[in-house]
Amino acid sequence: MSGNIELLSATLAAAKAEDRAALIAYLPAGFPSVDGGIEAVKAVVAGGADVVEVGLPHSDPVLDGPVIQTADDIALRGGVKIADVMRTVREAYEATGVPILVMTYWNPIDRYGIERFTAELAEAGGAGCILPDLPVQESSVWREHADKHGLATVFVVAPSSKDERLATITAAGSGFVYAASLMGVTGTRESVGEQAQDLVRRTRATTGLPVCVGLGVSNAQQAAEVAAFADGVIVGSAFVKRMLDAPDEVSGLAGVRSLAGELAEGVRKR
């Protein structure tokens, strides 16, 4: 079975045709439980998310701030495995029909086996992977397998990336480019700022791929601000925080659905 890179591309193109940015939601697999994580994906899609990133919990998530680290820790203590991540992708995709990507550090894939991981992700209906710590120059084997299975390879660019480096990264990637709006770990911010706008402009000069911005967006106003210059708005910590702060799972699911609705309205107000 081939993966859903074409669905991802079509979804981003459809948002562009509506003259808006896509809303991309991030949620970790296995949080607050495997079943609860699947329900959370369904809830954000019901609220208005166009694309979902399912996080593969990692014991040393170097790019993730305290909110996502806390959720990852809960998932890992609950015994989440790669098989649970694949189940999350499969059930979420079957229930919603939206593109589902996996966001993961490289080490779990390396240990699991590239061919096994890509084959299983494609079979589950996944659209691709976001690989924040895989150097482009070491990615050829991964990309070969991802291409074979119809999966996108999304790389992360940062404000510190020089133009020549941006061109190298975007030439190797597919699906979209993940633009980290500022240096540092994930988490909500008071302002997303001009750095992100400049990074999107410089990245677009190197590629025809959509450029989606993450790190820091937590409310409709910020979503609208980013949607004014980006092809997609990526939100993670704000969703996870709604789940963490909720008194119970039902309230958490209602909270993330509500937030997705606010953000979906935001990306349409650019």
Backbone hydrogen bonds, N-H to C=O, Kabsch-Sander energy under -0.5 kcal/mol:
donor,donor_aa,acceptor,acceptor_aa,energy
3,G,149,H,-3.8
4,N,126,G,-2.8
5,I,150,G,-1.9
8,L,4,N,-1.9
9,S,5,I,-2.5
10,A,6,E,-2.5
11,T,7,L,-2.4
12,L,8,L,-2.2
13,A,9,S,-2.2
14,A,10,A,-2.3
15,A,11,T,-1.8
16,K,12,L,-2.0
17,A,13,A,-2.3
18,E,14,A,-1.2
19,D,16,K,-2.0
20,R,15,A,-1.8
21,A,267,V,-1.0
22,A,231,D,-2.4
24,I,22,A,-0.6
24,I,233,V,-3.0
25,A,23,L,-0.5
25,A,51,V,-2.4
26,Y,235,V,-2.6
27,L,53,E,-2.4
29,A,55,G,-2.9
31,F,28,P,-1.0
37,G,33,S,-2.7
38,I,34,V,-1.9
39,E,35,D,-2.2
40,A,36,G,-1.9
41,V,37,G,-1.8
42,K,38,I,-2.0
43,A,39,E,-2.2
44,V,40,A,-2.3
45,V,41,V,-2.0
46,A,42,K,-2.4
47,G,43,A,-1.7
48,G,44,V,-1.0
48,G,45,V,-0.6
49,A,44,V,-2.6
50,D,23,L,-2.4
51,V,23,L,-1.7
52,V,99,P,-2.3
53,E,25,A,-3.5
54,V,52,V,-0.5
54,V,101,L,-3.5
55,G,27,L,-2.4
55,G,53,E,-0.6
56,L,103,M,-2.5
62,V,60,D,-1.9
64,D,61,P,-1.7
69,Q,65,G,-2.3
70,T,66,P,-2.1
71,A,67,V,-1.8
72,D,68,I,-2.8
73,D,69,Q,-2.3
74,I,70,T,-2.0
75,A,71,A,-2.4
76,L,72,D,-2.9
77,R,73,D,-2.5
78,G,74,I,-1.3
79,G,76,L,-1.5
80,V,75,A,-2.1
84,D,81,K,-0.8
85,V,81,K,-1.5
86,M,82,I,-2.6
87,R,83,A,-2.1
88,T,84,D,-2.3
89,V,85,V,-2.4
90,R,86,M,-2.8
91,E,87,R,-2.9
92,A,88,T,-2.3
93,Y,89,V,-2.7
94,E,90,R,-2.7
95,A,91,E,-1.8
96,T,92,A,-1.8
97,G,93,Y,-2.7
101,L,52,V,-2.8
101,L,99,P,-0.5
102,V,128,G,-2.3
103,M,54,V,-2.3
104,T,102,V,-0.6
104,T,130,I,-2.3
109,I,105,Y,-0.6
109,I,106,W,-0.6
110,D,106,W,-2.4
111,R,107,N,-2.4
112,Y,108,P,-2.0
113,G,109,I,-2.7
117,F,113,G,-2.6
118,T,114,I,-2.8
119,A,115,E,-2.4
120,E,116,R,-2.3
121,L,117,F,-2.4
122,A,118,T,-2.4
123,E,119,A,-2.3
124,A,120,E,-1.7
125,G,122,A,-1.5
126,G,121,L,-2.7
127,A,100,I,-3.1
128,G,100,I,-0.7
129,C,152,A,-2.6
130,I,102,V,-2.5
131,L,129,C,-0.5
131,L,154,V,-2.2
134,L,131,L,-1.0
138,E,135,P,-1.8
139,S,136,V,-1.9
143,R,139,S,-2.8
144,E,140,S,-2.2
145,H,141,V,-1.9
146,A,142,W,-2.8
147,D,143,R,-2.9
148,K,144,E,-1.9
149,H,145,H,-1.6
150,G,147,D,-1.3
151,L,146,A,-2.8
152,A,127,A,-2.5
154,V,129,C,-3.1
154,V,152,A,-0.6
155,F,153,T,-0.6
157,V,178,Y,-2.7
161,S,158,A,-2.4
166,L,162,K,-2.6
167,A,163,D,-2.1
168,T,164,E,-1.6
169,I,165,R,-2.5
170,T,166,L,-2.9
171,A,167,A,-1.7
172,A,168,T,-1.0
172,A,169,I,-0.5
173,G,169,I,-1.3
174,S,153,T,-2.6
176,F,174,S,-1.7
177,V,210,P,-2.7
178,Y,155,F,-2.3
179,A,177,V,-0.8
179,A,212,C,-3.4
180,A,157,V,-3.1
180,A,178,Y,-0.7
181,S,179,A,-0.6
181,S,214,G,-2.7
186,T,63,L,-2.2
189,R,216,G,-2.1
196,A,192,V,-0.5
197,Q,193,G,-0.7
198,D,194,E,-2.4
199,L,195,Q,-2.3
200,V,196,A,-2.5
201,R,197,Q,-2.2
202,R,198,D,-2.5
203,T,199,L,-2.6
204,R,200,V,-2.8
205,A,201,R,-1.2
206,T,203,T,-2.0
207,T,203,T,-0.6
207,T,204,R,-0.7
212,C,177,V,-2.9
212,C,210,P,-0.6
213,V,232,G,-2.8
214,G,179,A,-2.1
223,A,219,N,-2.4
224,A,220,A,-2.4
225,E,221,Q,-2.1
226,V,222,Q,-2.6
227,A,223,A,-2.6
228,A,224,A,-1.0
229,F,226,V,-1.8
230,A,226,V,-1.9
231,D,211,V,-2.8
232,G,211,V,-0.9
233,V,22,A,-3.0
234,I,213,V,-3.3
234,I,232,G,-0.5
235,V,24,I,-2.8
239,F,236,G,-0.7
240,V,236,G,-2.2
241,K,237,S,-2.8
242,R,238,A,-1.5
243,M,239,F,-1.7
244,L,240,V,-2.7
245,D,241,K,-2.8
246,A,242,R,-0.8
252,G,248,D,-2.1
253,L,249,E,-2.7
254,A,250,V,-2.0
255,G,251,S,-2.3
256,V,252,G,-2.4
257,R,253,L,-2.0
258,S,254,A,-2.3
259,L,255,G,-2.4
260,A,256,V,-2.4
261,G,257,R,-1.9
262,E,258,S,-2.0
263,L,259,L,-2.7
264,A,260,A,-2.7
265,E,261,G,-1.7
266,G,262,E,-1.9
267,V,263,L,-2.5
268,R,264,A,-0.7
269,K,266,G,-1.6
